[in-house]
Amino acid sequence: MCLGIVGRIVTLADDHPDLARVEVAGMTRNINVGILRDEKLVPGDWILIHAGFAMEKIDEQTARNQMSALKDYTGGDQDSADEDAS
């Protein structure tokens, strides 16, 4: 079983089409989005990430459900991601 983390695309790299800056739980990091090349990603899109790679584009409701489930499971605080999405 693998754990996917939800993130929201902030910017896409002009000089490297397979990279995006993605906000994950209040932190921004580079994520490889090459697998989703055909999805026509734009800033604001939600993605499911595993090991630094975007595995799937998801809608906002699915993202919120995933963040809530992870918060329930870990007892962690995802409030910063929830606030940014509003």
N, C-alpha and C positions, 0 to 999 in steps of 0.2 A: 504494500500500500504506500502511496506517496501523498504528501501533503501539498496542496496548492494554496498559495497566498494570493489574495486579491490586491490589485493595484490599479491606479488610474493614471493614464498617460498625461504627462505634463507637456512635453515637447518631443518632437521627432528630430533626430540628428540629420542635418542637411548633408554632412560630409560622410556619413556612414548609414545607409538606409536600413540596416538591420538593427540599429540601436535606438532606444527611446529613453528619455528621463521619465521615470515612473514614481509616483508618490505611493508609498507603502507604509501604512500605520504612522503617518507623520514625518517620515523620512523620504528623501528623494534619492534614487539610485539608477544606474544604467541597467537596462534590461534588454536582452536580445529578443527582438520581435520578428526575426527572419522567418520563423515557422508560419507566422500569420501574414506573410507578404501579400497574399491575395485578399485580405480582409479590408483593405483601404482604411487603415487606422488613422485617427485624428486625435489631437489633444482633447481630453475629456472622456475618451473611451475607457471602459473598464476591461481588465484582462485578468486571467488566472495564470499565476506564475509558479514555476517549479524549477529550482536550482538555477535561477537567473535567466530562464527562458520563458517567454510568453507562450502558453500552451493553448489558450482559447480566449476568444473575445466573448464577453458576457454582457448582459444588459444590467442596468443599474439595480433593479430589484434582486436579481440573482446575486450581485455583488453584496448588497446589504444583507441578504440572507446568509451568505457565506461568512461575512464578517461577524454577524451575530452568532452563528454556530461556533466559530472559532473562539469568540469571546466567552461563550458559555462553556466550551470545552476546557479552555486554558485558564479561565478566570482573569484573562488579560483585559486591557483597556484599549479599545479601538475608537474612542471618542473623537480623537483628532481627525481620523479619516472620515467619520460620520459627519463632523462639522463642516469639513471642506466640501463634502458632496452636496450639502444643502444649497 
